[in-house]
Amino acid sequence: MHELSLAGGILRVLEQTRARESFERITQLRLEVGALASVEIESLRFALNSIAAGTMLAGAVIEIDQPPGSAWCLPCSQSVTITSRLDACPLCGGYQLQPTGGTELRVVDMQVE
């Protein structure tokens, strides 16, 4: 389950931010995990809640947005929306797609005390 290592990485980023910005704890955390990021959302949420005890993240409300994926279709020369890397182009049915968005995993914002 690589979501546990991702949760650990997110916690490290938050700790670095706390060292720089001087806050006590996080009350709300909003993440963005693209549809093509190969991350199971509920597993990531579970992992974050599991490692939160005793950290600044304990008791925080965690929101995870999942924007759709996008890709450039080589045969069509068009940008298209996809939900999986295995999708065919919705315009031409081809499979020569280059992902251009929806692969991100990032901290969007947080509320702190």
N, C-alpha and C positions, 0 to 999 in steps of 0.2 A: 504494500500500500504506500505509494509514493506521496500520497496526500499528507502523511504524518511528517515527512521531511519538508514538504512545502510549508506546513504549519509552523515548523521550527524555524524556517527561513523568514516567514512573515513576522514571527515573534522577535527574531534578531533585528529586523528592520525597525520594528516598533521600539525596541530597546535603544537602538542608535538614535532614533528620533527623540526619545525621552531624555537621553543624555545631552542632546543638543538644545532641546526646547524647555526642559525642566518642568515636567508635570508629574502628578502623583499616580493617576490611573486613567485608563480609557473606559468611558461609559458606553460609547457606541463606535463601532468600526464598520466601515463600508468598503467592500472589496469588489473588484471587477474581474471576472474570470470568463474569458471569451469562450464561445461555443467550440472552438477548435483547439483549445488549450490542453486537451486530453486530461482534464481534471474532473473527477466525480464530485459534484458540488456538495452532496450530503456527507460524503466521506471527509471532505475538507472541513466542513462545519463541525463534524464529530471530532476530528483531530484537533481543531482549534480549541473546542470546549474541553477536551481531554488534557491538553497541556496548559490551560489557562490557570488552573488552581495554583495559588501562591504567587501569581505574577500580576503585573499591572492590568492584565486582560481579564482577570477573574470577575465574573458577573457582567461583563460587557455584552451588549446586544450586538450581534454580528449579522450584518446584511450582506448578501452576495448577489450582485447583479450579473447576468449572463448575456452580454450583447451577442448578436448573431455573427456568424462567420461571413467573410466576404472573400471573393477570389476573382482573379483575372482569367477569363477563358481565352486560351490561345487561338482556337479556331474562330471564335466569334469576335475577338478583340473587344470584349465587353466586360464590365465589372458586374458580378452576380452575387446574390446572397445564397449561402449554403449553410446547412446545419451540421454537416459531417465532412471530413476529408474524403470520404468515399462517395459523396454525392456526384451525380452527373450534372452538367450544366443545365439549368432549367430552360435555357433558350434553344440550344442545339442538341442536347443529349450527349455531348462529348465529355470525355474524362480528362482532358488536358487542362487542368485547373491549377493555377498558382495561388495559394492562399495569400491574401493581402491584409486581412484583419480578422479579429476574433481569436487571435492566438495569445493574447496578453493575459497576464496575471498581475494585478497591481492594487495597491492601497489607494482608494479614491479619496477618502477623508475619514476623519475620526473626531469624536467629541471627547474632551479630556477634562479632568479636574485637577 
